């Protein structure tokens, strides 16, 4: 199925955002990103976000609002991404799974992490050096009303 939009969830608790770490099987390369994915046939956008959060983090969430919509990275799987603010209903955060066989053959969700939106200097170095995730998190911080970072990534 062709997917044009990635629906992702900003799960925030006590000023910390939950990110998942993908690790590629072939290269061992890892990177952090927000949980999310594509909509299934007949699924609403809200149901898609809820399903993706459950699959990838083990958490049941309530979708509170759409924070922003923007183009996805050039030459990516998706053309656009919609970032939704989510509140945890229940569950324990844990690394989830990728149900799509093609994606699961390429990478796994190896870890979850909570990152303080108030202090980017304490973020994992993989995030600070990431040319996609770091700028995205700065836009997210701005959308949520956090002060912009005073410094640049390492």
C-alpha positions in Angstrom: 0.0 0.0 0.0 1.3 3.5 -0.9 1.5 5.7 2.1 1.8 9.4 1.7 1.5 10.5 5.4 3.4 9.4 8.5 1.3 9.7 11.6 3.4 10.1 14.7 2.7 10.6 18.4 4.5 13.0 20.7 4.0 11.2 24.0 5.0 13.7 26.7 5.0 13.1 30.4 6.6 15.4 33.0 8.3 17.6 30.3 9.9 14.4 28.8 9.2 13.1 25.3 9.3 9.4 24.5 11.4 8.4 21.5 12.2 4.9 20.1 15.5 3.7 18.8 15.7 1.9 15.5 18.7 -0.4 15.0 19.3 -1.6 11.4 20.1 -5.4 11.3 22.6 -5.3 8.5 24.8 -2.3 9.5 24.0 -2.0 13.3 23.4 1.7 12.7 21.0 3.2 15.2 18.9 6.4 15.4 16.2 7.8 17.6 12.8 9.0 16.3 9.2 9.5 17.3 7.0 6.4 17.2 4.6 6.4 14.2 3.8 5.0 10.8 1.2 4.7 8.1 -2.5 4.5 8.2 -4.3 1.2 7.4 -7.2 0.9 5.0 -10.4 2.1 6.7 -8.6 3.5 9.8 -9.1 7.0 11.1 -6.0 9.2 11.7 -6.6 9.0 15.5 -6.9 5.2 15.4 -3.7 5.0 13.4 -1.8 7.1 16.0 -3.2 5.0 18.8 -2.3 1.7 17.1 1.2 2.8 16.2 1.9 4.0 19.8 0.6 0.6 21.1 2.7 -1.4 18.7 5.9 0.6 19.0 5.9 1.5 22.7 3.4 -0.7 24.5 1.3 2.3 25.6 -2.3 3.0 25.1 -2.7 6.8 24.4 -5.4 9.4 23.9 -4.7 11.7 21.0 -5.2 15.3 22.3 -4.4 17.4 19.2 -2.5 17.8 16.0 0.6 19.8 16.8 1.7 20.3 13.2 1.9 18.9 9.7 5.0 19.3 7.5 6.8 17.7 4.6 8.8 14.6 5.4 12.4 14.2 4.6 13.3 14.3 0.8 13.3 10.8 -0.8 11.8 9.3 2.3 9.1 6.6 2.6 6.4 9.3 3.2 5.8 12.7 1.6 4.3 14.3 4.8 4.2 13.8 8.5 1.5 14.7 11.0 2.7 15.0 14.6 0.0 14.5 17.3 0.2 15.3 21.0 -0.7 12.2 23.0 -1.4 11.5 26.6 -0.8 8.0 28.2 -3.9 6.2 29.2 -2.2 3.0 30.4 0.6 0.6 29.8 4.3 0.4 30.5 6.7 2.0 28.0 8.9 -0.7 26.4 10.4 -1.3 23.0 7.7 -2.5 20.7 7.8 -4.2 17.3 7.4 -3.5 13.6 4.5 -5.6 12.3 5.3 -5.0 8.6 7.5 -7.8 7.4 9.6 -5.6 5.0 10.4 -3.1 7.7 11.0 -5.7 10.4 13.5 -7.4 8.0 15.5 -4.1 7.9 15.4 -2.9 11.6 14.1 -3.5 15.1 12.9 -1.2 17.8 15.8 -1.8 20.2 15.2 0.8 22.9 12.9 3.5 24.2 14.0 6.6 26.0 12.5 9.7 27.7 14.2 12.9 26.8 13.8 16.2 28.7 12.3 18.9 26.5 13.5 21.6 28.8 17.2 20.7 28.4 18.4 19.4 25.0 22.0 19.5 26.2 21.2 16.3 28.1 19.9 14.4 25.1 21.6 11.3 23.8 24.5 12.1 21.4 22.9 10.2 18.6 20.0 12.7 18.8 22.3 15.7 19.1 24.2 14.7 15.9 21.1 13.5 14.0 20.4 15.9 11.0 16.7 14.8 11.0 15.7 14.1 14.5 17.4 17.0 16.3 15.9 19.8 14.1 12.5 18.1 14.3 12.7 18.1 18.1 13.5 21.8 18.1 10.4 22.5 16.0 8.4 20.3 18.4 9.8 22.2 21.4 8.8 25.5 19.7 5.3 24.2 19.0 4.9 23.2 22.6 6.1 26.5 23.9 9.5 25.4 25.2 12.3 28.0 24.8 14.4 27.4 21.7 17.7 25.8 22.3 20.5 28.3 23.0 23.2 26.2 21.3 23.6 24.1 18.3 24.0 20.3 18.1 27.4 18.9 18.6 
